[in-house]
Amino acid sequence: MNVLLLGSGGREHAIACSIAASKQCSQLFVAPGNAGTALLKLSSNKSAVTNVAISPTDFPAIKDFCVANNINMVVVGPEAPLVAGIRDYFESQPSLRKVMVIGPSKVCAQLEGSKDYAKAFMQRHNIPTAAYRTFTTASLKKGIAFLHTLKPPYVLKADGLAAGKGVLILPTLEEAERELTAMLKDAKFGEASAKVVVEEYLDGIELSVFVLSDGKHYKILPTAKDYKRIGEGDTGLNTGGMGSVSPVHFADKQFMKKVEERIVVPTVKGLYQEGTPYKGFIFVGLMAVTNEATGELDPYVIEYNVRMGDPETESVFPRIKSDMVDLLERVWRGNLQQTTLEIDPRTAACVMAVAGGYPGSYEKGHPITGIDQVEGSMVFHAGTRIGNDGQMLTNGGRVLCVTTLADSMPEALLRSYQEMAKITWQGIYYRRDIGQDLLKMIVAKGEN
């Protein structure tokens, strides 16, 4: 099978590794890819993976490439082409209708493309989430009045895609009023904040749950926890992600039973009942909140994303032992229930290294050394390229990550940090405390 993967980050490198390992993959192209995907080879025939200089949102160019290269499957990594309707585009083109597009329709992609749409969907299907209201410039005064009914901190979310920057958690009412005004009246996030969702703050522990759906059936993939802040102790500015750990120890069978019954089933079933069956990955951002009456953790949905997370993919996908192309083909054909999802029981720990200055201004083009010295761990590239002289160079804010599988979280983290220490470039930075909050919880509970 000839496969085209869209995207260029660490998520796409991790997905590419799983696809390249499939016995069913005869050719793999990545558009546009990175230096890591360019170095991959297929397990089936040892042929090289090919990067293609096409933007994931250039649908006509993608069409021409698919036709010219007899592409059988397109796997969509990032959210932008999904929200823009790439699946619908393929279905509208006679020459592309037989191509298996792994990703939801434009309507389904509104689960990520519009916070208001997602919240309304959850409300319709009784999916637990924070109380909310949505406001526009015309209803700004009502928005400020609603803020006065809430307790701090205050959560403001730009309705549309804002490159991961559209969610604000503000400690005071004054800041919340000022930021709501800036988002609506001053278009702080452009068109993305033409509407703003204001919701109550949920106090708990965040985690990510991933679901693979064929429209009717689903498989729940390994859980993960990611770390967004640039500074240790979860301080400083938000980033695209500084690391992740999978699985999450407190997401035990009892908790995941609640997730499945209260969230996964009504999500997949609700989309199907509304005439928009979902085919692809569903990323459910959850908050585990302590129930005051029972003392148990209850799951609430913070947000949906319509693709795999980054950097969660870099710790989740290495744990999936099933043939990835087989799974994705079953998504397309609607028979996902006929296979068993095989998961590696070990823990995966991912540590992301970034360019100096990120997430603010940063330089590109610095030589990277030491990747060839890494042993027993996986290096997933994000912002890298190969220079004219063959030298590996930095080419983005988040540059690469190191992921290790081990029998315990402490061991996985230790080995990831040991291997990361072998890699360097001018200005390299990475957090040294990934997973430490989970380890403290485990120690506090007296668990192994």
Order of alpha helices (4+ residues) and beta strands (2+ residues): beta-alpha-beta-alpha-beta-alpha-beta-alpha-alpha-beta-alpha-alpha-beta-alpha-beta-beta-alpha-beta-beta-beta-beta-beta-beta-beta-alpha-alpha-beta-beta-alpha-alpha-beta-beta-beta-beta-beta-alpha-alpha
